[in-house]
C-alpha cells in the first residue's frame, strides 16, 4: 500500500465512517477541519481527501470497524508507516496476528508477518510486541536478521 491507495480507501469509506459514528455532515466536517462542501465532494466520490485529512480520520476514528476492516488493522499504524517509510522501535503489545496476518518466517523468538489486506510487514517478539513495520519486504527480512542475531 502507498499513500495514494490509503487516500483512495479512506476517501471511499468516509461516509460510512461518519454514519458509523452517528455524525452529521456538519459535525464530521468540523471535526476534520474541512468545509462541508469538501466533505460532500469526498462522500460523493467526486474528489479524494488530502493526506492531512486521511491522517486525521485515521487518528480520530482509529476504532472504526469500517476503517480497520478496510485497512486490515490499526489505521494509525498504517499512516505512521507510510509517513515515515517504516517503524523501527518496540511498540505496544499486539494480539499476535490472529486476524489479518500471515506468518512469513519465525526464528529465535521473532516472527515476521504480512498483513493480508494492506500487505505491510511487521516483526513481533515472543510476547507479541511489535518491533518493526514496513511495506518493504527486503528491509523487513534485514531487520529480522538483525534482531535474531543481536
N, C-alpha and C positions, 0 to 999 in steps of 0.2 A: 504494500500500500504506500502511496505517496500523498503529499498534501492535496493535490488536485482530486484524488479519489476520496480522501477524507471529506473534503469540501462538498463533493457531489453527494456522498452518503448522508451527511448531516443535513444538507440543504433539502434533500428529498424526504427526510424524516421529521423536519422541523414542525410541521403542522401536527403530526401525530404526537410528538413530544409535548407540544403545547396543550393538546387535548388531554393527554395522559395526566398532566399536572393540573388540569382544570383552569388554565389561564385563558383570559380573554386575549384578543389580539392586542388591545391597548396595553394590558399588563405585560404580555410577552415582549412587545416592542420596547417598553420602558425598562424591563428587566435586562434586556440585552443591549440597551443603549443605541437602538436603531429606530428609525421612523416607522410608523405603522404602514406607510406606503411601501417601504423597503421590505418589511415583513410580508406583506401581501404578495409582492412580486416573487419573493422566495417561495412562499407557500403555494403559489400558482405555477411554480417551476418556470417562471419567465426569466429568472436570474438565479445565480448562486450566492450564498452567503460569502463574505470575505473570510480570510483566515482568522482575523481577530474575533469575529462573531462565532466562528466554529469553535475556537478555543474557549470562548465564554460559555457556549452551550455545553461543551464537554465538562467544564468546571461546575457550572451552576445546576446542571441536570445529570450529574455523574451517576446517580442511582436510577436513571430512567431505564426501565426494562427494554423499551424500544431501542434506545441508543446502544445499550450493552449488547443486545442481540444482533443489531446491525453491524457492530464493530467487532464482536467476538470477545468482549471483555471490557475492562476499565477504560472509558474514553479518555480520561486524563492521562493515563499511561501512554496511550497511542499518540496523543497530542505531544506529550513530552518527548517521546522517541523521535517523532517527525521533526519537531522544532530543534532538537539538539543532535540529531543524527545518531541516536542511541542513548542508553542509560548504562553507566558503568559504576555502580555502587550498590552495596547491600540496601535492600528496601524492606518494606513490611512483609509479613508472612502471607503467603498465598494459600489457596485451597489445594495446591499441588497439581492442578491441571485436570480436575475431574470433568470439567466441561470446557469445550472449545480448544483443547490442547492435544497434540500428538507427541509422544516421547520419540525423540530422534536418536539420542545417544545417552547412555548412562555410564559414568566412570568415577570411581573413588568418592562416592557420596554426592556427586553433582549430576544433574541431568539437564540435557538440552532439549527444549520443547519448541514446537512450532504451532502457532495459533492457526486453527482450521479456517478461520474467516479472514482475518487481516493478513495472515501469512508471516507475521513477525516472529522472531525467535526470542527466547529467554532462557536463562540458566538459573536453576533452583538448587539450593543445597539440600541436605538430608532432612532438614526441618521445614522445607518448602519456602525458605526465604529467597526472594528474587535478588540475584547478584548482577544481572546484566540483561538488557533488552536491546534488540536492534532488528532492522529489516535486512541487514547484510549477513548472509549465511557464512561467508568466509570469516568475517570478523567474529561471528558467534563461535565458530569452531576454534579460532585462535584464542579467544578469551577462555573457552572451556579448557583448552590445553594448558593455558597459563594457570588457571585455578587448580586444576588437577595436579600440576607439578610444582606448586608453590609450597 
